[in-house]
C-alpha cells in the first residue's frame, strides 16, 4: 500500500498511529478513543483515494452479481459432479 499513497498521506497516517500509541501509554480512555477515531478517519480517507485511483466501481470488469443473469431461467445441471461416499473416523 505504501506505493499507492502520497508522502503526505503516509505522514498523516504515521502521525495518527503515533498519537494512538502515545494515548495507549496513558490511562486516559477519552484520549485513546479520540486518537483511535482520528486514525480510523485518516485511514478511511486514504483507502478511499486508493479505491478511486484503481478505478474500482467504474467499469472494473468484475461482476459480483449473485444468481443467474435471467432469474426466470434455470441453470442447466452440471455433468462434472462426482459423487462419493465418506466415513467419519
C-alpha positions in Angstrom: 0.0 0.0 0.0 3.0 2.3 0.5 3.5 2.8 -3.2 -0.2 3.8 -3.7 -0.3 6.7 -1.3 1.3 10.1 -1.3 4.0 11.1 1.1 1.5 13.5 2.8 -1.0 10.7 3.3 1.7 8.4 4.7 2.9 11.1 7.0 -0.7 11.7 8.2 -1.2 8.0 9.0 2.2 7.7 10.8 1.3 10.8 12.8 -2.1 9.3 13.8 -0.5 5.9 14.7 2.0 7.8 16.9 -0.9 9.6 18.6 -2.7 6.3 19.3 0.5 4.8 20.7 1.0 7.8 22.9 -2.6 7.6 24.1 -2.3 3.9 24.9 0.6 4.7 27.2 -1.8 6.8 29.3 -4.9 5.7 31.2 -7.0 8.4 29.6 -9.8 6.4 27.9 -11.2 9.5 26.2 -7.9 10.3 24.6 -7.4 6.8 23.4 -10.9 6.8 21.8 -10.3 10.2 20.2 -6.9 9.2 18.8 -8.3 5.9 17.5 -11.2 7.6 15.8 -8.8 10.2 14.2 -6.7 7.3 12.9 -9.7 5.5 11.5 -10.9 8.6 9.7 -7.4 9.2 8.2 -7.2 5.6 7.1 -10.7 5.7 5.5 -9.7 8.8 3.6 -6.5 7.1 2.3 -8.2 3.9 1.3 -11.0 5.9 -0.4 -8.4 7.7 -2.6 -6.7 4.4 -3.4 -10.0 2.9 -4.4 -10.7 5.9 -6.7 -7.2 5.6 -8.2 -7.7 2.0 -9.0 -10.8 2.8 -11.0 -12.8 0.3 -9.0 -16.5 0.6 -9.3 -16.3 2.4 -12.6 -16.4 -0.5 -15.0 -13.7 -2.6 -13.4 -14.9 -5.6 -15.3 -15.7 -7.6 -12.2 -19.2 -9.0 -12.0 -20.1 -9.7 -8.4 -23.8 -10.4 -9.0 -25.4 -13.3 -7.4 -27.5 -15.7 -9.3 -28.2 -16.2 -13.0 -28.4 -13.4 -15.5 -32.0 -14.2 -16.2 -33.7 -15.2 -12.9 -36.6 -16.8 -14.7 -34.4 -19.3 -16.4 -33.0 -22.3 -14.6 -29.3 -23.1 -15.0 -28.7 -26.5 -16.6 -27.3 -29.2 -14.3 -23.6 -29.7 -14.3 -22.3 -33.0 -15.6 -19.0 -32.9 -13.9 -20.4 -33.8 -10.4 -18.6 -36.6 -8.8 -20.5 -38.5 -6.1 -18.8 -40.4 -3.4 -19.1 -41.9 0.0 -17.2 -40.9 3.1 -16.7 -42.4 6.6 -16.4 -40.5 9.7 -13.4 -41.6 11.8 
